[in-house]
Structures are given as structure tokens and as C-alpha cells.
Amino acid sequence: MNLFGGPAGPLVVLGGGAVLLLLLDLVWEGHPTLQRSVALVVLALAAWGAITYAAGSSAFSAALLGDLLGRATDLLAIAGATAAILLADPEALGGRKRGAAYLALVLWSAAGMVLAGGAGNLVVLFVGIEVLSLGLYVLTAFGRQDGRGAEAGFKYFVLGGLGSALLLYGSALTYAATGSLDWHGIAAAATGPLASVGLVLIIAGLGFKLALAPFQLWTPDVYDGAPTSVAAFMAVGTKAAAFAALGRVLVSGFGVGLHWVAVVAVLGVLSMFVGYLGAIGQTGARRLLAFSGIANAGTLVLVLLAGRNWQPLGFLYLAAYAAASLGFFATVAAVESEGTGDRMAGFISIARQWPWLGGALIIALLSLAGVPPTGGFMAKLLLLRGLFGSGHPWIAIGIVVASIVGLYPYFRWLMASLDDSGEGGSALRVPRIGWGIVAGCTAVATLVIGILPGIILHG
């Protein structure tokens, strides 16, 4: 039963829930448990709305679409927001006085992701991207007292603003060339040099949000400076929203008339090699995850070349990447709680000290490396099959070569986490329940996606 009336339901619930949290804070200031409970209930209601609205429906005169891509973005944004709440350290994020502000920003950013993922035209797409970005700019600098958060937030703001400017200018040129802002109107008239320039600028603008090479320079510093919970949210939700937006612009809007296939192929393969090569030698978990995100963003955009089934394949790949990344971030939060930072030494012997937490880390690393029977392996396997079937064998070969390069950094961390020599390890205190929920759920999801991908592809 759909209680919210269509794809606008999750958007309204998330936005209204954020306002409700701020109002409750005026009445019951400084009750973090109550505030978190309200935020989690809001996310549960938004997830229910996303699951139950009718497939293919729309809202606001087709400005917000409720297709598979929109639903996938809704669910991934909600999953990322849930992890951002469960992994957050209340004291590190401003304690009792600013807890409601943190939660409201998370919900508003998730609402922006929902809006961008279901956008039916360029205006809604831009508004959604801006809503999610503005919230994340603030969240990146939230609660850090050492100056790193402010530096990361400023870098993200400057380069994110450049990406937004390119997106806006490209949208304006596209409207000038086609006389339309919705996807059907653009598809009918997207010809000529002006439309080509607009397309290039839109790809560049969304490339900043996806962290595609050569637009990825902000990513390691921002991941390293942001709170762990915010970095996890950013890694999952922003990629889902930006991928959905890029897919709508290219496939639904421009089609294949302007030969964007070659541009996407180059950006995708380049991002994979930049990400995997950059990950080699990283001794910090956050920077490793940042370079991993760059590489996976490159693989993700190549889904657009996999034929007519690109939407379910994209959903599958995003789900597998999200589960593995959030599982890794849960272990990062646990290790950082000991004051050792996110260096590799803090992860040594983690599997021996806390087997369930170490098991989640091992599953996450195997999935990111693309090893069976994990979700990461299955997603790449089905993508390769789609690329061969759609006439892009050389791109598939590029993915295989890049993935082989990417095995080293992941297995390097895997061996460190299994090291039982006793050198460099530290005894972890009892992990908080939030870390356990995220680690356990993501580990199970990673294995389920790897063994039963049809749940997502045909579910």
C-alpha cells in the first residue's frame, strides 16, 4: 500500500522530516537518542514510500519520474543517510547542541539526491544537485576541530561550485539549441555544435560530482577531512544521484546522435586506471576509499554503454559498491574511535580481535576487488557481458586490465587486516551498536547480491 501518492512521497517525507527535527530541537533540546530515533523513522517511511509507489509513475507534471532509476536512487540515498546517522559520533559532531542540525542536513541532502535521481528535466536536475551539494559542503566541515574539516569543506565547495557552474552553463546552451528542458524535447532536437558544447559541459559538471578523472582531484582530500559518517554518505548517495542524472541526460536526452559514447568510454577507462593506480601505496583507509570511489565511478559510467538494460545493471553495480563501501567505512569508524586515525596499522589484527567486524571488512575488500562470490564480482561480470553484447569488447577488456591492477591495493589491506603477528595492532573497545548494524547488514547484502543478483535485476 502506497501511503505517499507517488515518487514525490520520499522527497516530501525527507524534507518534512528535516524540518520536524529542527522544530523538536526547539522543544526538547539536547536529546540525541530521541533525535536519531526520529530521523531513522523518517528514513524508514521514505524507504517505504520509495518501494511502494507504482513503477513508471510521475509527479509534478512529469518533472519527477518514478521509474527504476528513480527508485534505485531513492533507496541508495536513504541507505547512505541511514549509515551517516548510525556511524556518526555525537561528540565529534558537535555534541548535544548541534545534533539536530547534523541530522537535518543529512535528510535534506538525501532529499536532493532523490530529486536529482528522478529529475524529468534539466531544471529539476540542477536543483537536486545543488540541494545535495549544499548540504554536503556543510557536513564535510561539521564537527572537526583540527582545521582539516574546514579545509576539506572549502575545497569541496570551490570545486563543487565549478562543477555546478559547468552544469548550469551546459544546460543553458542545451536549451538554446533545442528549445526544450525535458528529455523528450531535447532528444527530438539535439543536433548542431551548440548542443554538442552543451553536452560536453554537462558531462564535465556531472563528472565533478561523480569524481571522474580528470575531475577527481578534490576527492582524496575531502574524504580524508570529512567525518567518517559524512564520507560514507557522500561515497554512496552522491554517486547514485550523479549517475542517475548523467544517464537521464545522455540516454534519455541526447540519445546517441552526438557520439557521446566515445567520451564516456574514455572518461570511464581513464578513471579506473587513475583510481586503481592512485590506490596503490595508500596507507590511510579514507584515501584508499576515495581512490576506490574514482575507479568505481569510472566502471559505473560504462554501464551506460551496456545496451537497453543499463538501468538494472546500474542499480546492481551501485548496490554492490554501496554495500562494500559502507561496510569498509563501518570498520574505519571503529578503528578511528581508538584515536589511531585511519592508518593501516590500526587495522592489523582486527579480524582476530573482533571476528564479526573483521569479517565485514574482509567481505568488503573482496567485493571491491571483484572476487567471487561477492556483489562486486557479479556486477562486473554482468557489465562485461553487457558490453560484449552491445559491441564494445575493447572497453570490456579495459575493465578487465584495470581490475587486475586494482587487485593489489585491496589485497594489501586484506593481508594487513589478517596479520596476526601482534605488531602495530591495538585492542579495540567494544564497538557501538550502530557500527555493528552497518557492518553486518552490508556484509549480508554484499553476499546476497553476489549469489542472487536477480533480486535486484528482476525484483
Protein Blocks (a to p, Z undefined) as FASTA:
>chain_A
ZZkopaklmmmmmmmmmmmmmmmmmmmgoilklmmmmmmmmmmmmmmmmmmpcehiaeeh
hlaccbfklmmmmmmmmmmmmmmmmmpcfklnopjmlmmmmmmmmmmmmmmmmmmmmocb
fklmmmmmmmmmmmmmmmmmgoianlmmmmmmmmmmmmmmmmmmmmmmmmmmmmmmnopa
bfklmmmmmgcjklmmmmmmmmmmmmmmnopafklmmmmmmmmmpcfklmmmmmmmmmmm
mmmmmmmmmmmmnmmmnopmmmmmmmmmmmmmmmmmmmgopabfklmmmmmmmmmmmmmm
mmmmnojklmmmmmmmmmmmmmmmmmmmmmmmmmmmnonajafklmgoklmmmmmlmmmm
mmmmmmmnopafbfklmmmmmmmmmmmmnopaklmmmmmmmmmmmmmmmmmmmmmmmpcn
hpoiacdddddfklmmmmmmmmmmmmmmmmmmmlmmmZZ
